[in-house]
Amino acid sequence: MINIAMVEDDVELAEVLTQYLEKFDIKVTNYEDPFLALSALKLHKYDLIILDLTLPGMDGLDICAEIEKKFDIPVIISSARSDLSDKVKALDLGADDYLPKPYDPRELEVRIKTILRRYNNKEKEVEVGKTFVLDEEKREIYKDEKLIKFTAAEYEVLSLLLKREGFVVSRVEIFDKSDLLNQDYDNSGSLAVIINRIRHKIEENPKQPKHLLTIRGMGYKFTQ
């Protein structure tokens, strides 16, 4: 079954969509409160999010930005707002699709399955020649097909660097996208300690790393 989180304050619309999608083995959990929705995403695994833009207490575009920053999950915007700038900004923030209201529920069902098919195929692509493989669903990282055990903080840091392979990731971005780390880590030097522990687990020579590199004055970069 496909599990979807919907953020929609129109209770009647949410009920109609929930009942319709249930026919196609799609379970919808609706959140009228956007803050409750963001909290739920930390506790439950959803395959996709359907997000309204006009919500109480928090604009949908801000929620979209927060989801993109904190979670790896496809988003469909479902909105009555017809301003082209809203659509452009939503897609620029990372939304996968924009469906203007009103629409036929059948179109929503087709778009959900199309996006998930594309998303799941991307996740399952075999990365030929890759030494390190990240399995986000299981929260596991493999080196040469062997599972390496990491603490929760080590996993968060390394998984972020793996997803941004080849790019420099600043300390600020690591803190910003982590639920376990905060700026106090920078002051105490604990991030450097975590990086060092990771190197001891993945590098042949931790003092001369080939994969997890420090880019002085900028942050860290991961290379295969």
N, C-alpha and C positions, 0 to 999 in steps of 0.2 A: 504493500500500500504506500502511496505517495503522501507524505505529511507536509502540510503547508501551513504557514502562519500568515494570517491576514490582519492588517491593521486598518480598520474601517469603522468609523463612528456611526455610519448609517446602518442601524441594526437590521432593518427590513431587507436591505440589499445584501448584507452579510448572510442572512438566513437563506435567502433565495439562492445565492451562489453556493453556500455550504451544501444545501440539499441537492442541487443540480450536480455538483462535482462528485458527490458521494456515489452517484450512479457509475462513475468511471474509476472507482477505487481510489479516489482522492479525498483524504481526510483534511478538513479545514478547521483550524482553531483560530477564532477571531478575537482580537484585542481592540476594544474601543479606546483604551488609554495607551498612547504611544510610549509612555515611560514604562508601563507594565510590559509592553511588547518587547522593549529592549532588554528588560530584566529576564524575560522568559527565554530569549535567545541564548542567554548564558547557561540556562538550566536544561533546555531541551534541544534536540537535534531536529531541524526542519530541512526539507529538501529545497524549498523555495519560499519567497515572501511576496505577497500581494500587498502593495502599499498605496494607500490614499495619500493625497498631498494636503488636503484641508482637514486638519485634525485639531482637537482641543489641546492647548498648552504647548504644542511643538509643531513647527511646520514640517511637512513631509519631506521636503528637500534636506532639511537638517537631519532627519532620521535616516534618509538614504546615505548621506555622508557618513553618519555614525556607523551604519551597517557595513559600508564599504571599508571603513577604517578598522573595525573590530572583528568582522566575520567574513568567511569565505562562503557566500551563499547567493544564488541568483535572485534578482529582484524584478518584479513586474510592477510598474506604476499603473494604478487604476485611478484616474482622476477626471473630474468634470472641468478642471481648469484648462482653458483652451489657449492660453498664452504660449506662443511658440517658444519664448525664452525659458519657460518652465520645462518644456520637453527637452530642449537642448541642454539645459543645466542638469536635469535628471540623468540623461544619458551620459553626459560628461562626468558626472559623479560616480558612474559605474552601474547604473540601472541597465538591465538587459533588454527591457522592452517598455513601451509606453502605450497604454490602451486608454483612449479617451472615452469617457462616459457620455451617453449611454452606449452599451454594446451588448451583443448577443452572448449569453453565457457559453454557447458552443465555441465562439471564437476564443474565449479565455481558456477553455479546456484544450483546444488545439495548440495555443501558444505555450501553455504550461508544458505540454508533452514535447513540443519542439525544442524548447529551451533546455529542458532536462535531458533530452536525448543528446543534444550538442554538448551540454555540460558534462554529462557522464562519459561520453566518448573521449572528451578531452582529458578527463581524470584517468581514464584507463589506457591512454596512449603509452605504448612501450617506448621508453627513452633509451634508444640504442646507444651503448657506449657510456652510459652514466654509471659512475661508481656508487653514488648515493641516491637512494630512492625514498621519497616521503609518501607515507600512507596517512593522509589526514583523517580518514574515517576511523582508523584504529589508533591514531596518534602514535605512530611508530616510524622510525627512521632506520633504513638498512644501508650497510656498506658492503658491497660485493655480495649481496643477497643474504647477509648475516645481520640479524637484529642487534642493534646497539641499545643498551638500556640507559635512559637519561632521566634525570629528575624533571619535575614539571617545568621548572624555570629554564633548565637547559633545553628542553624540547621546544618551548616557546621561542627562545632566541634562535636556535638552529633552524627550526622550521620556517621562521620568517626569512632568514638569510637564504635558505634553500629556494624559497619561492621567488626571491629577488636575485637569483644567481647571476653573477656577472656585474651587478650594480652595487654601488656603495650605499650602505644603509647607515644613517646617522644614529648616534646614541639616542637622540631625541625621538626619532621614529620608533626605535625599539621600545622605549618607555611608553610611547603613545599607543602602540598597538598591542601592548601586553597587559593582561589582567593581573599578572603576578608581580610585575615590576613597577616601580615608581621612581620619581626623581631622587628620593633618598638614597637609592642604590648608587647613583652617580657620585653622590657626596661621600659615601662610605667605600667606594671602589668595588662594590659587590658585583657589578656588571663585568668588570675585568676578571674577577675571580671565576664567574660563570664561564666566560670565554675561555679562560685557562683550563677549566675542568673539561670543557667540550674538546679542546685541542688534545688533551691527554687521552681522550676516548677515540678520536678519529684520525689523528696525525701519526705518521711513523716517527717523526721527530717533532714534538710539541714546541721546541725552542726555534725550530726552523719550519714553520707551517707552510704547507703547499695549498691547502684548501681554505682555511679560515684565516683571512689576511686582515691585518690592521692597516688602515689607510690613515696615516698620521694627520690629525687635525680635522678629519672628516667622518670617520666611523669604521665600519667593517665591510668586507666583501667576501663572498663565498664563490669559489671556483671548483670545478670538478677536476 
